[in-house]
Amino acid sequence: MLHHMPDESVSTENHRDRLLRMVKGLNPKVVTLVEQESNTNTAAFYPRFVEALDYYTAMFESIDVTLPREHKERINVEQHCLAREAVNIIACEGKERVERHEACLEVEITVQNGSFSPYPLSSLVKCHNQNFA
């Protein structure tokens, strides 16, 4: 969700910070974010293009080994999600670009600026994640 909200590099109104303040006002015990790991938010065209190429190559390759090319769901995801996102990242600038992926460290800083604190993962989750690395 945060990757669809422009930051102060695009607008004087920082909608991301406002959203985080609203969520914080709900006093949640846990907030879980799932965001893309790529840096296409503030990069100039060429680095943004390279980052998008790397990210979407990995996404399309993942789908390629999962579903046959003629599979209806695959075609739907490729055309209506991934292709639309990639075109927006590469071809649009300023407020017209709505896909704004950030590196995890940037997302972490944004969330901490919203007065949220990271919570350590359990040892079981850490062990499980290490098995995938």
C-alpha positions in Angstrom: 0.0 0.0 0.0 2.8 2.4 0.9 4.3 1.9 -2.6 1.3 3.6 -4.2 1.6 6.7 -2.1 3.8 9.6 -3.2 6.3 10.9 -0.7 7.7 14.4 -0.2 9.8 14.0 -3.4 6.5 14.4 -5.4 4.2 16.4 -3.2 4.3 18.7 -0.2 1.5 16.6 1.2 3.1 13.4 2.5 0.1 10.9 2.3 2.3 8.1 3.5 3.1 9.8 6.8 -0.6 10.7 7.2 -1.7 7.1 6.6 0.9 5.9 9.1 -0.3 8.4 11.7 -3.9 7.3 11.2 -2.9 3.6 11.6 -0.9 4.5 14.7 -4.0 6.3 16.1 -5.8 3.0 16.0 -3.4 1.6 18.6 -2.7 -1.7 16.9 -0.6 -4.3 18.7 1.0 -5.5 15.5 1.3 -4.0 12.0 2.6 -6.2 9.2 3.8 -4.7 5.9 4.5 -6.5 2.7 6.3 -4.3 0.2 8.3 -5.0 -2.9 12.1 -5.0 -2.5 13.3 -2.7 -5.3 14.3 0.9 -5.4 12.1 2.7 -8.0 10.7 5.6 -5.9 13.1 8.5 -6.4 15.7 7.1 -8.9 16.4 8.9 -12.2 15.2 7.1 -15.3 18.1 4.8 -16.1 18.7 3.4 -12.6 14.9 3.1 -12.2 14.8 1.2 -15.5 17.6 -1.2 -14.5 16.0 -1.8 -11.1 12.6 -2.4 -12.7 14.2 -4.8 -15.2 15.8 -6.8 -12.5 12.7 -6.9 -10.3 10.2 -7.8 -13.0 12.6 -10.3 -14.7 12.6 -12.2 -11.3 8.8 -11.9 -11.1 8.2 -13.2 -14.6 10.7 -16.0 -14.2 9.0 -17.1 -11.0 5.7 -17.2 -12.7 7.3 -19.0 -15.7 8.3 -22.0 -13.5 4.9 -22.0 -11.7 2.3 -21.8 -14.4 2.1 -22.7 -18.1 2.1 -19.7 -20.5 -1.4 -20.3 -21.6 -2.8 -20.5 -18.1 -5.7 -18.0 -17.6 -4.6 -16.8 -14.2 -1.0 -16.3 -15.4 -2.1 -14.2 -18.3 -4.3 -12.1 -16.0 -1.5 -11.5 -13.5 1.0 -10.7 -16.2 -1.2 -8.3 -18.2 -3.2 -6.6 -15.4 -0.7 -6.5 -12.6 2.9 -6.9 -13.5 2.9 -5.3 -17.0 0.8 -2.3 -15.8 3.2 -1.8 -12.8 6.3 -2.1 -15.0 5.0 0.4 -17.6 4.0 2.8 -14.8 7.5 2.6 -13.2 9.4 3.0 -16.4 7.2 5.4 -18.5 5.7 7.8 -15.9 7.1 10.6 -13.9 6.0 12.8 -11.0 2.4 12.3 -9.8 1.6 10.1 -12.8 3.9 7.4 -11.5 1.9 5.5 -8.9 4.2 2.5 -8.5 6.9 3.6 -6.1 8.8 0.6 -4.7 11.5 1.3 -2.1 14.3 -0.8 -0.7 13.5 -2.4 2.7 15.7 -0.1 4.6 13.8 2.9 3.2 10.5 1.4 4.1 11.8 0.6 7.6 12.9 4.2 8.1 9.5 5.5 6.8 7.6 3.2 9.2 9.9 4.2 12.2 9.3 7.9 11.3 5.6 7.0 11.7 6.4 6.1 15.4 6.3 2.4 14.8 9.0 0.1 16.3 10.3 -3.1 14.8 9.5 -6.2 16.7 12.1 -9.0 16.6 11.1 -12.2 14.9 10.9 -15.4 16.9 13.8 -17.8 16.8 11.6 -20.3 14.9 10.8 -17.8 12.1 14.5 -16.8 11.9 15.5 -20.5 11.6 12.9 -21.0 8.9 14.1 -18.0 7.0 17.7 -19.1 7.1 16.7 -22.4 5.5 15.5 -20.4 2.5 18.6 -18.3 2.1 
